[in-house]
């Protein structure tokens, strides 16, 4: 039956392919001169460039020209793509929250340009700047739609600056062609540019984008045609060594240690379309700390990947299956292991390689192989972690992907049980994306293999969505077998059949302060095949939301939930509380209200509050975040979450607090200091992470990172460390 469902779904998806007529294009002329990207645009050679303008509004409307226009000029030499920008504004009261590189675009003044160098509508390179000349770069994957990936952790060397004038600002970019991947002899790339004008509450783009679509959707791009075909681009070999000194103290175990580590990465270009990344003894002590959370569920919560080594082309590896329920590869599993007490602990990575990119215009390859170290004191074996992925483009923007994952233990240690020797997973996915991004969907089938367990072990699913201006409809079905296992994946639950549906109706008033408003109904139902397909969960949500023309948002939601506990469970997470009895169902309702102010204001805030039943008791929750901007150098934030869980006697009740103040100071474009405090009485922890970064050369940094953790119920230190890390990016 599953095989038949997969076949029918695949056949259904293949007929849902639409075409898009691209009508905007311009020519990029070839030059032999060199342009200094100081942001002034005073070089006479710019007069040779074709003028690219006629931006259209994306917000507050998407059916008229932008009130304040943008002009783009582009030239190319044998080695460099030059971009000149003239951005008209209503004044000089710009919103610039920070001088730190790789800022997010929303809520501040900036402009971004995107290049789809393989013309596939699936992946793109993004470069951006603001009136102060602060730069950012990002990778866009999965077509940039609602489920697309926008990764600012990607870094590449390029130059740029900006200058402010009365009523406009200008910017220049000099981007080496080695920063891109493309086919030798290429004559055309797909192109898009979008900008945020916070003084006028206006967002605009060069190629028109409907408001119901993502502003960086790769379905909406024009063409940039090169006057001369592009030649072979040799990306230099990049060596990124590091040295790190760390001193740490474990107060609970009364142990201290001071270590000196040396390692590094290398980036090797293979042709115009492939990257080979090599890492030896990597160190991630400078990576931004994860935000903690209050977890009132029985399941693990996924956290984003922040380590640079795993970022480039990450969609090739991490976007198989269902991201929420059945993702077979989750890179954060690598470098994490389970000790003898069942705790998740850090597991050193010895080294690894990562090959990814385009074999030709339509075929992508990803190969990853990483070796983790043995830790006998914690009974952790050395493991080889490998994944091979292939992705073939079909139709206009769709693709078929296949993968093989192997986690193999090394050695014959006594603590290594037979079922821990290996875990293997194979699978195939079909990803649908119509040319105009109206239709999106997926169908997949995966199978795992463990020692002595090769029958069944399936994970399958299919989803389909249609997104138009007035209606959004989505359906998703997931099946995860009880014996399916992916040691390198993120599988929230097993032994489930899950059905999801969503229908949303939007309204677009022609007048008044409301930009759009709409109703969404969102039911989720889960059955357990191992319990004779008994329904164990359902959630029925109905919400009404408003988006205002002043960039504020608010809405109200009602939810009806049912949870059948197969095992006993304490939702407060207390150490000694009496758990709610298992083999019993619980029905409860709740209502919530949320508000978000205009993020461009000096003081911006958002909050949400809910009240209602919770299992056999009551729950009141309030969440709020406030950000004070003293631009462009200081940003102070405060995040507060409070949950009051009231269960009847003899079950425990709790007041759960999560308080997280942050401070970010950018002394200049090269010196940044960020500090975050995270207090959680559910986790009995007060954590402090303070990081000072000096970017003394392009993509080369000196970090000083201080970590401190305290128990809060009986206030005493738990763990403390300080790191001094130096990295240097050397092109050869």
HELIX and SHEET records of a PDB file:
HELIX    1   1 UNK A    2  UNK A   14  1                                  13    
HELIX    2   2 UNK A   44  UNK A   48  5                                   5    
HELIX    3   3 UNK A  142  UNK A  144  5                                   3    
HELIX    4   4 UNK A  177  UNK A  179  5                                   3    
HELIX    5   5 UNK A  308  UNK A  310  5                                   3    
HELIX    6   6 UNK A  314  UNK A  318  1                                   5    
HELIX    7   7 UNK A  331  UNK A  333  5                                   3    
HELIX    8   8 UNK A  376  UNK A  378  5                                   3    
HELIX    9   9 UNK A  418  UNK A  420  5                                   3    
HELIX   10  10 UNK A  529  UNK A  531  5                                   3    
SHEET    1   A 9 UNK A  56  UNK A  59  0                                        
SHEET    2   A 9 UNK A 202  UNK A 205 -1                                        
SHEET    3   A 9 UNK A 188  UNK A 197 -1                                        
SHEET    4   A 9 UNK A 222  UNK A 226 -1                                        
SHEET    5   A 9 UNK A  25  UNK A  30  1                                        
SHEET    6   A 9 UNK A  70  UNK A  76  1                                        
SHEET    7   A 9 UNK A  80  UNK A  88 -1                                        
SHEET    8   A 9 UNK A 168  UNK A 176 -1                                        
SHEET    9   A 9 UNK A 159  UNK A 165 -1                                        
SHEET    1   B 7 UNK A  56  UNK A  59  0                                        
SHEET    2   B 7 UNK A 202  UNK A 205 -1                                        
SHEET    3   B 7 UNK A 188  UNK A 197 -1                                        
SHEET    4   B 7 UNK A 110  UNK A 116 -1                                        
SHEET    5   B 7 UNK A 124  UNK A 129 -1                                        
SHEET    6   B 7 UNK A 135  UNK A 141 -1                                        
SHEET    7   B 7 UNK A 149  UNK A 151 -1                                        
SHEET    1   C25 UNK A 238  UNK A 250  0                                        
SHEET    2   C25 UNK A 255  UNK A 270 -1                                        
SHEET    3   C25 UNK A 274  UNK A 280 -1                                        
SHEET    4   C25 UNK A 349  UNK A 358 -1                                        
SHEET    5   C25 UNK A 363  UNK A 372 -1                                        
SHEET    6   C25 UNK A 383  UNK A 394 -1                                        
SHEET    7   C25 UNK A 398  UNK A 409 -1                                        
SHEET    8   C25 UNK A 422  UNK A 433 -1                                        
SHEET    9   C25 UNK A 439  UNK A 450 -1                                        
SHEET   10   C25 UNK A 458  UNK A 467 -1                                        
SHEET   11   C25 UNK A 471  UNK A 480 -1                                        
SHEET   12   C25 UNK A 496  UNK A 507 -1                                        
SHEET   13   C25 UNK A 514  UNK A 528 -1                                        
SHEET   14   C25 UNK A 534  UNK A 548 -1                                        
SHEET   15   C25 UNK A 553  UNK A 565 -1                                        
SHEET   16   C25 UNK A 584  UNK A 596 -1                                        
SHEET   17   C25 UNK A 603  UNK A 614 -1                                        
SHEET   18   C25 UNK A 617  UNK A 630 -1                                        
SHEET   19   C25 UNK A 634  UNK A 646 -1                                        
SHEET   20   C25 UNK A 654  UNK A 666 -1                                        
SHEET   21   C25 UNK A 671  UNK A 680 -1                                        
SHEET   22   C25 UNK A 685  UNK A 697 -1                                        
SHEET   23   C25 UNK A 700  UNK A 711 -1                                        
SHEET   24   C25 UNK A 716  UNK A 731 -1                                        
SHEET   25   C25 UNK A 238  UNK A 250 -1                                        
SHEET    1   D 2 UNK A 326  UNK A 327  0                                        
SHEET    2   D 2 UNK A 490  UNK A 491 -1                                        
SHEET    1   E 2 UNK A 336  UNK A 338  0                                        
SHEET    2   E 2 UNK A 344  UNK A 346 -1                                        
END                                                                             
